[in-house]
Amino acid sequence: MITLVYISSLLIILLSSFSLLYFKQPQTLTRNSTGPTTTTNNNNYIVRFKEYKPADHHRTYLRSRVKSNGWEWIDRRNAAAKYPTDFALLALNEEQKDGLIDQITKLPLVKDVNIDFTYNRVLLSADDDDEDNQRRSAAAFVDKKPGKIFTSMSFSDEEGRTEHRLSNSSINWSRHLLSQRSQVTSLFGAKSLWSKGYTGAKVKMAIFDTGIRSNHPHFRNIKERTNWTNEDTLNDNLGHGTFVAGVIAGEDAECLGFAPDTEIYAFRVFTDAQVSYTSWFLDAFNYAISTNMDVLNLSIGGPDYMDLPFVEKVWEITANNIIMVSAIGNDGPLYGTLNNPADQSDVIGVGGIDYNDHIASFSSRGMSTWEIPHGYGRVKPDVVAYGREIMGSKITTGCRSLSGTSVASPVVAGVVCLLVSVIPENKRRDILNPASMKQALVEGASKLSGPNMYEQGAGRVDLLESYEILKSYKPRATIFPSALDYTDCPYSWPFCRQPLYAGAMPIILNTTILNGMGVIGYVESPPTWHPSNEDGNLLSIHFTYSKVIWPWTGYLGLHMQIKDEGAHFSGEIEGNVTVRVYSPPAQGEKNRRISTCVLQLRLKVAPTPPRFKRVLFDQFHSIKYPPGYIPRDSLDVRNDILDWHGDHLHTNYHIMFNMLREAGYYIETLGSPFTCFDATQYGTLLLVDLEDEYFPEEIEKLRNDVLNTGLGLAVFAEWYNVDTMVKMRFFDDNTRSWWTPITGGSNVPALNDLLAPFGIAFGDKILNGDFSVAGEQSRYASGTDIVRFPRGSYVHSFPLMDSSESGATQNVLSTGSSKEDSPILGLLELGEGRIAVYGDSNCLDSSHMVTNCYWLLKKILDFTGLNTKDPVLFSNSVKQQIPIYTDDNQLPSRRTDINFSSYSAVVGKDLLCRSDSRFEVWGTKGYISQIGGRNKKLPSHPVIDLRAGLNSTPDTAKGRRRQFSDKTKSDSSGNNYFGGLIFGDELDVPVLASHWLVPAVVAISACGESDKSVVDVGKEIVLLSIFYTALAM
């Protein structure tokens, strides 16, 4: 039986009734040494416990169990000190830390040990041109660190020119409909609610920021200011926290807030130097729980959604019925740039728009990247709000204009405070929670014309519509988004850009279950597809979903494919998916709460396209940050060197996806090994910027697919140079540890193994420069060179600069030209197939592209899929009369100092087809080598050889297809990657108990006694269901 919380923690409920004290003292850190240490080389570590206890209890426990020297207890003297805590802060001697961490982790009451992250907001000087300074800036990640930073605001001057802190440039943002000093509250109709007497009264608003000054004239209800930093002040000396508070609750006529009577609780979690630590946040979060905050605004964020103490504490915050609102990030217009914690499903993630209802250029775009490369992301942001040139309070008096999602977030937080005050105080706890508030916001939002769902979420917040929803709200569960309509384009992009058809990889829609009935819920029975007519029976849907919904949210994944008998069908399929969700009875109720969620589907279906038009994009072999240091593909990018945008067709390759569709290609995603697709159905396998290794079976199958079945292969590689990677090693102040790239822009040694059967290999040069082909100007940005290619092929070479460590040295020593001709593009026919390789992928990646090479990609696909040869690319002048060849010992080698298995889906893993592959191979090793061009038939699956034409006769086998338990499905979906990484074998997350969590204890216990279908599967199933975003295929 799994226990969600420890019974002893229920005693903490008694503490929640204690009166609040006003704390003026700063956060003080006092070290108590356990013994003499030989060095002061100490770093702070967070020790998380399985129970909430007074700090002295934890200290006594550790001192009695950890006998080794080299560690010190750090007292945290702040407002949370009087409450029980679930963690301790220790200073560990770096020379002894490994042994100490091992000792402490093995203690029965210890959950885990983590570094105490530093959170910084780092600014670059505009004239920082010195190369050493640039390298140091890149090494420090500038704005993208392995931690969290402010989602920075842009400060506008009188002329409307803005210093964008991410791009480090001045941008002129013109204003059209409204002047700089327009009241944002009037745009949402706040006066309508004010006139009814709703002004945010008796709503406790926690603002986690830089603090506020006690006598600020713009605020009538500053209830408490607490300091969680190591500075001796409660005041805001930066202006960030004051501005946020002003947007929420300011009463100055020039910069009105939404809810002027809201009770402001200012949590000063950042210093004047804009520095914070995980431990400060954990203490402040615990205090917010203990003092029963209603709403919490958090204008920080970063790409690291695997900072486990922080992420899990956010879950606990929302589980205790605190509505968290957070900025989605200022990394737009790039896709796949959502910031944490706004990307969590239990948090209201807010994007920004301008006064013309256009998505602000700075606003981060979805989808969420937790689930990829082996699945599909969720829709985020949840909603958008005005975030450009918003008026708010200055530090002492007066108003100013700021822009950013850090502005849009408090706009929504102010709306939420106003909406909370609409509900009578004695009924709020029965109606309002993080799920019900998000339901009111997304259902009431106004969908904008133009942006897609991953740009705007549900749309622009509509205060009055959400007010009407809450007035008559009854606890229920719903699905977000509530519909997928292929006729609603561009909102339903990318789905509406390509119809479904028989034989394709499943289309995955990852939706969020919002459960307003309780903090914990369950899916009563498997979801059901209800077609509206007979044509709907051509659609086959497999579902993956949260068995346990906690806190407040879960996921429902739809894996959709058209049955083979629909290969000729052209038209629309309509219907709905239903799923029943229930929660334990609320206090005073006898019966459990039950709700039926409905998801409307309207899909377009087309006949199966010819083979040569079908392109399969390899997503499986992609690795991104987090958890590893994956460097950016272009080394010229100094202010964002992490490769964290997902490398997905619908994130940073979204423009390429659109281009291929416009060119008439049908492009599908492969999230499983090469053994999991039928090569006879595809014209080209497209490999772009891949970092992972390959199973031996994959290498063998690809060789056979190209030589014997006529599969085309297109490869876009990236730089790989071990000396350069070693030089990129740096000491990160956030984690206080050394960071080293685990690979280059792509994993060239692995690619060389894959391409070895074809006589192709890449080198270790890092080439840069401009060149022209057929009148098309191109930029080669940190690409690699070709060092092996067969005779009789076509190879294009250009004079480019080698900027690798060895290449740079050679350039300095060279007495002639510093550029040499390097082969970078090769094309050949081999057996039945065709291969094209290019050494750079930056020209396909919209993140930091200089010039695109979509023209080249199209010519390559015309060649690999249809054998159409462009006269320039296949000119006799570039035909190789002799092979290009480099000895094995000159090829790039793998790093031996990296534990690659920690990041790889291949090394040390089983070859398995996941739930993003065709249904018939789920949980198997996939297709064996195909003989004579025929598909391998799996038991109980009618196979149509679509190569032979759509009228071929199905061949139905009589055997039975392998059956999978829930455990097998969970394992094959990749959920154990996250579940094991975060939870290990048990759900030992201690929870600061309140009445919101008591039903959860009962429900989990009851589950252990009565629901054998869950428990018998094994503990990890419940755990992974609780891990809300576990749709990682």
N, C-alpha and C positions, 0 to 999 in steps of 0.2 A: 504494500500500500504506500502510495506517495503522499507525503505531507507537504502542503504548500507553505505553511507557516508553523512555527513552533508555539505550542500552547502557552509557554511562559511569556511569549511576547504579547499575549492578550492583556496582560496586566497593564500594558502601556496605555490602554484605553482610559484607565483611571487618571492618567497624567494629563490627558487632553483637556480636562476641566479646570486645570490650574490657571490662575489669572496671569496675564502677560506682564512682564517686567520691562522697563525701559533700559536698554543696555547702551551705555556710551563707550565702554572700553573697547579698544581695538582687538582684533584677533591677535593673541600672543602665542608664540611658539616657544616653549621652554623645554630644553633637552635634559633628560635625566639619564645619565650614563649607567650602564649595567656593569661597567668594569673598565679598566684602562684600555685604551686603544692606541695603536702604534702610529696612526695617521689620522689626519682630519679629512681625508678623501671620502666623505660620506655623501650619500644621496638619500632622499626621502622616498619611502615606499608605503603604500596603503595596504594594510592587512584587513581583509574583510572577514567578518565572523558570521556564523550561521544563526546567531541570536542577537537581539538587542539587549544590551546590559549597560549599567553605568560604566563610564570609562575606567574607573578604578578597578572594577571587576576584571575587565579585559587586561589591564596592566598587571594585576596580580597573577592572572592566569598565565600570561606570557613569561613573567619572571620565574614562575614556578616550573615551567616546562622547557624553556630555552636556556640552557646552561652556558652556552658559548658566549664569549665576549664578542665585541665588534658591533653591537647594536645599542641604540639609545631610544628610549621612549620620548615622544614629543608631546607635551601638553598643549591642548588647543583650548585656549581661554576665550570663548566667544559666547554668543547668546544661546547656543545649543548645548552648552556644557551641563546644564541642569537636567537635560533629558537623556534617557538611555541612547546608546549609539550602536551602530553595527560595524564600526571600523575603528582601527587605530592607525596612527601615523608614526612610523619608525624611521630613524636614520641608520642606515646600514653601511658599514665599512665596505668599500668597493672591492677590496682584496678578499673579503670573506663573504661577500653577499650570496654567492651561489650556494654555499653550504648552509648559510642561515636561511635563505628562502626555502631550501629543501626541507630543513628542520621544521620551519614554521608552517609550511603548507601541509605537512603530514599530521599536524595536530588535529584532534577530532573536532574541535569547535571552530576551526579556521576554514573559511571557504576558499580564499585564494590570496595571492600577493601580487600587487601591481605597482608599477612606477607611478609616482605622483606627478602627473603631467603638468607642464607649464603651458598656460594659454597666453599667447601674445597677439598683439596687433602690431604688425611691422610695416613701417612706411619706407618707401624708397625716395631718395632725392632725385629730382628730375635731371640733375646734371651729374649723376653718378656714372661717369663714363670710364672711370679707371677699371681696367680689366680685372685686377685683383679684387676690387670692391664688388664688381659684378659677380665674380665667382663666389665671393663670400655671401652675397645676397642670394645667389642661386642655392648655395649649400644650406642656407637657412630657410629655404623654401619660400622666402618672402611672404606672400599672402597664403600660400598653401603649405601649411606645416602638418606634421603628423599629430595634430591636436586640434583645438578649436580656437577660433579667433572671433573678433567682432565681425558681424556682417556689416562692413563699414558703410557709413553714410558719406554722401558727397556734399561738400559745403559750397553753396551757391553765393556768389557775390551779386552786387546790384545789377550787373550786366547780363546775368544769367549764364556766365561761363563757369564751368564746373571742373574741379580737379577730381578726376575719377581715380580712386585709390588703387584700383586693380590694374588699370592700363597705364597709370602714371602719365597721363596725357591730359591736355585741356580740350574739352569738347563743348561746342556751342549747341545747347539744347534750346531751341526756340519754343515759345509758348504761343498757343493759338487761341483756345477757347476762353481760358481764364487767366487772370493776372496772377502774379507771384503771391499776392496776399489774399487769395481766395480762401474762404473758410471750408475746410474739408467736411466739417459736420453738416453744413447745409446741403452738400451733395448727397448725403445719405438720409436726409429728412429727420435729423435728430430732434429738431424743434417740435415735431409732431408728438414724439414721446415725452419731451420735456413738458409740453402743454398738458399732458395727462398725469403729470406728477412723477414720472419716472426719470430719475437723475443719477442712478447708480448708488442710491443710499443702501447702507449696510451690506455692501459688497467689499470683501477683503481682497485687494489687488496687490500681488507681490511683483515688484519690479526688480529683476536681477540685472544690475547694471553698475554704474559708477557712483551711485548715491544721489543725494539731493540735499539742499540746504534747508535748515529747519524753519527759517522765517521767510521763505520764498513767498512773495505776494500773490503768486498765481494759483496757490493751492489752499483750499479751505479745510482740508481733512487729512493732514499728514499724521497718521496714527503712530508710526514707529519707524525709526531708522536703525538699522543694525550694520555693523562693520565686520566683514569676514576676512579682511586682508591683514597684512602685517604693518599697515600704516595707522598712525594714531589720529584718525579723523573720520568723521561721518559725512563730511561734505563732498559734494561733486565739484571737482576742480577741472573737469574736462568738458562738461556740458552734455554728454551723451545721455546719462540717466535722467537729467532734468528735462531734456527735450522729449524723451519717451514718456515721462510722467505727464508733461504738458499736453501731449496729443491725447492721452487717455483721460485726464481729469483736470486740465487747466481751465481757469475761469476768466482769463484776460480776454477782453473783447476783441483784441486783434488776433489772438490765437487760441480760440476756444477748444477745449477738449470735449469728448463725448459724454463723460459721466462725471460732472464736477463734484458730486457728493460721494464718490467712491472713496473708500478708506485706503490710503496709500501706505504700503509697507515697503520701504526702500531697502533693498538688500545690496549693500556695497560689496561686490565680489571682484571688482577690478581696481587695481591701484592707479595712481596718477600716471605711472609709466605703462599703463594698459597691460598689466600682467596679472594672471590668476593661476590657481592650481586646482586640480581635481579635488583635493581634500577640502578646499574652501567651499566648492560647490556642494560636495556631499554633506558637509555640516549645514550649509544654508538650506539645502533641500530637506534634510531631516527636520530642521526648525520650521520650515513652511508646512510640513505635514503635521507636526506636533501642535502648531498654532492655528490649524484649520483654515488655511488660505482658500479662497474660492477660485481665483484666476491667477495665472502666472505668465508674465511676458519675459521671453528670453531672446535677446537680439544678438546672440552669438551663434556661430556655426562653423563647421569644417567638414572635410571629406571623410574623416575617420569615424565610421559607424561601428567600429570594433573596439572603441574605448569602453570596455565592458563595465567598469564601475559607474561611469557616467550614464551609459545607455540603460543599464538595469535600474539605476536610481530614477531615471525618467519614467520608466514603467511603474515604479513604485509610487511616484508622485501622482500619476494619473489614476492608479489603482485606488488611491485615497481620495478620489473625486475632486482633484484639483485640475481645472481646465487649463492646459498649457497651450500658449500661442507662441509661435516662433517664426523667425524670418527664414525664407527658403534659400537665401543666398544671393550674392551680387556677382555671380560668375557668368551671367548671360552676356551675349545671346547664345552661348554654347549650350548644347544639350548634354544630358547626363551629369549635370553639375549641382544636383541638390545637396544642400548642407544638412548635417545632423545637428540637433535632433528634429528639425522640421520635417525630415523625410520619414519619421516614424509614424505609423498609422494611428497611434493613440494621441498624436500631437496635431494641432491645427497648423499646417504649414502654409505660409502666406507669401504669395508673389506680388510683384508690383506692376501697376499700369500708370499711364499718363492721363492727362485730362481729356484726351481724345479717345480714351478706351483702347489704346494700343498697348500691347505688352511692352513694358519698359526694357530698353536694351540691356540694362544691367541685371534684370531679374533672371535667376537661374531657371533652367528648363529641366523637365523630367526626361525619361522615366527614372524611378528609383533604381539604383544599381546594386542593392544588396543581393538581388536574386541572380544576376548575371555574373559570369558567362553561361551558366548552366540552367537558365530559366528565363523568366520575363518579368520586367519591373512593374511596379504599381503606378497608378495615376497620382501625380503630385505636380504642382502644389494642390492643396485642397480648394482654395479660393484665391482671388486676387483682390487688391484694394489699391487706391491711389497712393503712390509712393514717390512721386516726383514733385519737388517744390512745395512741400507741405509746411505749413507754419506751425511752430512750436515754441516752447519757452527757452529763453537763455538762462545762463547759470544763476544770475542774481535778479534781473528784471528785464522786461522787453521780450521781443519775439524775433525769430529768424526763420529762414527757409532752408530745409534740408531735403535730400533725396536718397532713396535706397530702400531695399526691403526691410531695413531696420526701422524705416518710417512706416512702411505698409503694415508691419507687424503690430505696432501699438495702435494703429487705426482700427484693426480688427479686434485687438484686445479691448479698446474702448467700446466698440460695438458690443462685444461680449459682456462687459460690465453693465452696460445699459440694459441689455436683454436679461441678464440675471436679475436685475432689480425689478423687472416686470412681474416676475413670479413672487407671490407672497412669501415672506421669509419662512413661515412655518411649512410651506410646501416645497421649498427649493430642493431639499435633499431627496424628495420623492420623485422629482421630475428632472432636475438638472444634473448632468454628468458630462464627462468628455465626449461620450458618444451622442447623447441627445443634442448637445450644443452643436456638434459638427453636423448632425442631421439637419438641424434648423438652418445652419449656414449654407450647406451645399444644396439643400432642396429649395431654399429661397433665393439662391444666387441667380443673377442674370447672365445667361450665356452670351459671350461676346461674339460678334461676327468677324471671322478671320482667323483668330488663334486656334490651335488644336488643343486637345485635352491635356497634353503634357506641357503646355504653356500656361493655360488658364485654370486648369482643374474644372470645378463646377462653374466658374465664371466670377463676375464681380459681385462682391458682397452686397446684399440688398437688405438693409436694416428693417424696413417696414414689412417686407415679405416674411423674413425670419420671425419678426414679432408676431405676425398672424399665425405662423406655424406653432410657436411656443404657447400661445394663448390656449390652444385646444389640444396640446400635445398629450398623447398617451404613450407610455413606454412600449417600444417596439424595436424590432431588428430590421435593418435595411441593407441594401447592397449599394456600394459606390464604386464606379458609376452605375446608375440604375438601368442603363440601356447601351447597347452597341448597335448603331445604325449606319450601315454602309452607304446609305443615301445622304447622310448628313456629313458632307465633306466641306471644308477641311477639318471640322471639329473632331471627326472620328479618325483622323490621320493617326498612324499609318495604315490602319486596317482598311479604310475606304479606298486606298490607292491601289489595292490589288485584290481581285476576287478570289474566292476559294475555288478549288478544282480538285478532282479526284487524283490520287497519287502523290499529293503534296505532303510535306512535313506538316504536322499539326500547327494550326494557328493558336497561339496561347493568349488568352485574356486573363489578366491577374486582377481580380476585384477585391475590394475590402468589405468585410462584414462589419457593420456598425451596430453594436448591441446596446441599445438604450435601456434594456430591461435589467441589466445588472453587470457588475464588474466581471463576472464570470458567466459563461454560457456554453452550451453544447449544441452540436449539430445532431438533431434527433435521428435522421435517416439520410442516406445518400441523396444528393441533389437529383432532380428529375428534369428532363427535357420534354417540353410539351409543344410539338409542332402545330401550327395553325391549319395545315392541310397535308395532303399526302406527300407533296414535294419535300416537306420537312423531314420525312423519314430517310432522305438521302444524306442527312447530316448525322454524323456520329460524334458524340461528345463524351470524353472521359473527364472525370473531375478529380482534382486534388483540393483538399480543404482542411481547415482547422477542425480537429475533433473537439478541442477545447478552445474557447474564445476568451482570451485574457491578455491584458486588461482592456475590457470594453470592445476590443476589435479582434478580428481574425481575417483569414483570407479564403477566397474561393477562386480556384483556378479552373478555367475552361480550356480543354485541349480539343480543338475542333478540326475534323477532317471529313471530306466528302467520301462517301462509300464508292467503291469501284464501279458500281452500277450507275453512278451519276457522271460517268466520264463524258457523256454527250450533253448533259443538262446545261441549259443556259437560262438564268432567271433569278428570282429572289426566293429566299427561304425565310419565313417568319415564324415566330413562336416565343415562348418564354421558358426560362429556367426557374424552378422553385426549390427552395430549401427551407426546412423548418428548423428553427432555433428555439431553444428554451433556456431559461435561467431559473435558479432556485427561488422559492418564494421570498419576497421582500419582508422586512420586519412587519409583523402584524398580519401577514397573509398566510393562508394555508396551502394554496395551490401554486404550483410552479407557473411562471410566466411563459407563454408560448407565442411565437410570431412566425408567420410565413413570409420569407423574403422572395421578391420577384425581380428577375433580370430579363428585360425585354431584348430580343435579338431580331435584327433585320439584316440579313446577309446577302451579298451578291455572289452568284456562282457562275462560273464560265466553263466551257468544255476544256478538257485537259490540253494545254498548249503543246506544240511539237517540242521534241527533245532539245533541239538546238537553241530554243529560246529560254530554256530553264537553267538558271544559275543557282548553285548551292554555295552559300557563304559559311565558311567555317568559323563558328563562334566558340566551339569547344576548347580549342587550343590557345585561347586568349587568357592572359593573367593580368590583373590590374591591381592598383593600390585601392584600399588596403587588402591584405595585411603586409605585403612585401613592398620594398622600395623598387618600384618599376619606373625607370626614368622615362621622360618624354622622348618622343621620336625625333624631334628637332632640337639639337643641342643649342641652337641660337635662341631658344626661348629661355629667358633668364628668370622670369617671375612666376613660372608655373611648371616646375620640372617634374611633377608627379604625373604619371599616366593613370588618371583616375576617372575618366569620362565614360568608361564601359567598353569602348571599341565595339560597339554594336551598330547594326544597320539603322537602328532607330534612335541612336544617341549621336555620337560624333561622326558617324557615316550616313547621317540622314539625307544629306544633299546628294550623295552618291546613290542612295536608294531611289530617291526621286528621279534622278537622271536616268537610271537604268529602266525605271518604269516608263518614262517618257520615250525611251528608245525602243520600247516594245519587249523588253526582257521581263521575265517573271523570276523574282529572286526569293529564295527561301533560306531559312537559317538552320544550320546543323549544330545542335548543342550536345552531341554525343560523338563517340569515336567514329572513324571512317568506316568501320565495319557495320555501322548502323544505317547506311543508306544504300539504295539500289542504284548503282552507277549507270545502268542502262536507261534510266529515266532522265538523266541530266546531260546537258551539253557541256557545262564547265563547272569544275570545282574551283572556287575563288578563295585563295589564302592571302590574307592581308594582315601584316604586322602581328605575327603570332609569337608567343613567348614560351609555350609549353613544349614538353617532349612528346614522343609518339610511341605507341605500343608497337612491338615488332609485327603484330598482326595487321596493324594499320599500314605499315610500310609495304608489306607484301600485297595487301589488297589493293592499294593505290597503284602499285606497279602493274598488277593484272588488269585493273580498271582502265588504265591508259593504253597499255599495249594490246589488250585483247577485246575490250568492250567499247573502245573509241571515246572514252571520257576525255574531255579537254581539261587542262590544268593551267590556271593563271596564278602566279605567285608575285606578291608585292612585299619585298623584304624590308629590312631596316638595318641600321648600323649595329655592329657588334665588335668591340675591341676591348680586350681584357685590361690592357694598360690604362686605357681611358676610364674604364669602370673603377679601377683601383684609385685613380686620381680623383674620382667623384665621391670617394668616401669622405664623410664629414661627421663631426660630432654635433648632434642635434640637441639644442638647449631644451626643447620641449620634453623629450624623453630622457635626456641626459645619458645618451647611449650613442654608439657609433652606428651609422647607417651606411650600408654598402649596396649598390645595385645588385640584384640577384641575377640579372641578365642585361643585355643591351636593349636597344630599341626593339629588336626581335631576337629570337633564340636561333642564331645562325648555325651553330653546331648541330642542333636538332633538325633544322631545315636541310642541312647538308646530308644528314643521314637519310632523310625522307627522299631527297632528290638523287641520292647516289646511284640507284638503279638506272637512272637516265643519263648518267655522266655529267651531272650539273652540280656546281658548288659555288657558294659565295665566299668572299674574302673578309678581311678585317679592316679595310680602309674606311675612313669616314669622309665621304666626298661631298663637296659643296660647290655650287656654281650654276650659271645659267647656260642654256643651250637651246637650240631650235631644231625641230623636226617638222618637215612639210609645212613650214610657215607658222607652226605653233610654238610660241615661246614657253619655256618651262624652267622651273627652278628645282634643282636637285638639292635637298635640304637634309644633310646628315645621312645620306644613303650609303649603301655598301657597293662593292664591285663584284663582278663575276670572275671567278678564277678557274672555273672548269665549264666547258661547253663542247658538245660533239662537233665533229667535222660535218660539213654540208648544211649547217644551220645558218641562221642570220643573226649577226651580233652587231650592235651599235655602240660605238665608243665616242666619248667626248672629252675635251680638255677640262678637267675639274681639279679643284684644290683638295688635297688630302689633309684634313685637320686632326687626324688621330695623333696620338703621342709620337709614334714612330714617324708618321707622315709629316708632322710639323717639323721634327728635327731634320728630316731629309730636305724639306723645303728651305730651311735656313741654310743648309750646307750646299744647296744647288747653286751653281754659278749661272745657269741659264734660266729658262722659263720655269716658274714655280708650278705650272700646271702640266700634267701629262694626260694623254688619252687613256681613259679607263673604260672598259666594257661595262655597261650598266643595263642593257636591254638585249635579251636573247629570245629567239623564236625558232622552233623546230617541229618537224613531224616525226613521230616515232611510233612504229607499229600502226595500230588503228587510230591512235590519238594524236593530239597536238598539245604542245607545251609553250608557254610564254612566261618569262621571268623578268622582273624589274626590281632594282635594288632599293627603291624608296617608296614609302607609303604616305608620306606627308602630303602629297598632292591629292590624296583621296580623303584625308582627315580634315573635317571642317574646323577643328579646334584651333589650330595655329597655321593654317594653310597660307602660303605665299601666292602660289599659282596652282590652279587645279590641272589635273591630267585626265579628266573624264574623256576627252577626245581619244587619248591613248587607250584607256580602258575599253572603250567601245570598239576600237579597231582590234584590240586583243581578243575580246569576246566574239567578234565576228569571225576571227581566225580559229579560235579554239572550239567554238560551237558549230560553225558552219563552213569552216575551211575557206573563208573569203580572205584573200591575201591583198593587203594594201600595197600598191606598187612602190611606195616609198619605203615602207618597212621591209619589203622583200626585194629590195634592189640588189642586183648582182654585185654591186660595189661593196656590200656588207656581208656577202656570203663567205663563210669560213672554209677555206681550202684545207686548212689543218686545224686540228682541235685545239682549244685553249685548255691548258693543263697545268696544275700545280701539284707538287708532291703532297702526300698525306701529312707529313710533318710540318708543312707550311699552312695548313688549313687552320682556321680558328678553333681553339680548344675550349672545353668547358671549364668553368671555375671549380676548383676542388675544395675551396674554403667556404662553400655555401651549402646549407642543408636544403636542397631544392625540393625535397619531398614535402616540406612544410607548406609549399605554395602550389604544388603541382596537382592536377587531377589525373596524372598518369603515373608518375614515379611512386612506387609503393602502393598503388591502387589497383583494383580489379577492373578489367575491361568489361564494361556494362553499358547497354543501351538505356538511356534515361527516358523520362516521360516526356521529353520533347522530340522523340523520334517516332516513327510510325508505330501505331498501336501494336501491330503484330510482333514487334521485336522488343517491346518493353521488358526490361529485366533479363534479356538474353545477351549473348555476345554478338548478335546481329546476323548479317548475311555472310555466308562463306563465299569463297571465290566463285565467280559465275563461269560456268562452262558452256561453250558454244553459244554465248549470248543470251542464254535463258536465265530467268530469275531463279534463285533458290526458293523453293516453296516451303513455307512453314506450315506446320499442322493446322488444319481447320481454317485455312485462309485461301479464298479464291483469288488466283493471281491472273491479272491481265497484263500481257506484255505490251505495254503502250508503244514500244518501238515498232511493233509489227502492225500497228494501226488500231483504231478504236473498236473495230468489229471483231477482234480476235475472241476466241471462245474461252470462257473461264474454265480453269482446271481446279476442281474442288477436291481437297484431300479429306480423308475420313478420320484422321487422327484428332486428338484433343490438344488444344493450345495449352501451354503451361499456365497454371493458375498461380496467382500471387496473393500472399497475405498482405494485410496492411503494412506489416513490417517491411516486406519486400518493396512495396510501393514507396514507402518512406525512404528506404535506403537508396533505391534507384533514382529518386527524385533529387538526390543531392542534399537533402535536408540534414543528414548527419554531419555534413561538412560544417554547417553553422552550429547545429545542436551540440555536437561533441566539442567544438571549439569553445562554445560559450558555457554550456552547462555541464560538460563531462557526462557522468553516468546518472547524476541525480539532480533534481531541481532543489538546490539548497540555497535559493535566494531568500534571505530573511526579509520579512515584510513588517514594517511598522504598523501594527494592527490598529484598525479602527472598525466601526460597525460595518463599514463597506466591505471588509475582508472576512468577516465572520462567516457569511454564507459560503464563501469560497472554501473555507476549511471543511465545512460540513459537506459541501458538494464533492470535493476531492475525496474525502473519506468515504462517502457513499458510493462514489465511483469505484473505489477499491473493493467494496463489498458486493456490489450488485452488477456492475457493468463489466463482466468478464471479457467481453469482446474487445474492450480497450486495454484492460490490464494484461490479459494473456499475450497480447502482442509484444509486450515489453515496455519498460519504463520510458524508453526514448520516444515512443509515439506520443505520449501525453506531453512530454517536454517539448517536442518539436512543434506540436500544435500550439502550445503556449508561446513558443517563439514565433511571434505573429507574422513575420515576413518570410516564412519558411517555404515559399514557393520558389525554391532554387532547384531547378531541374537538373 
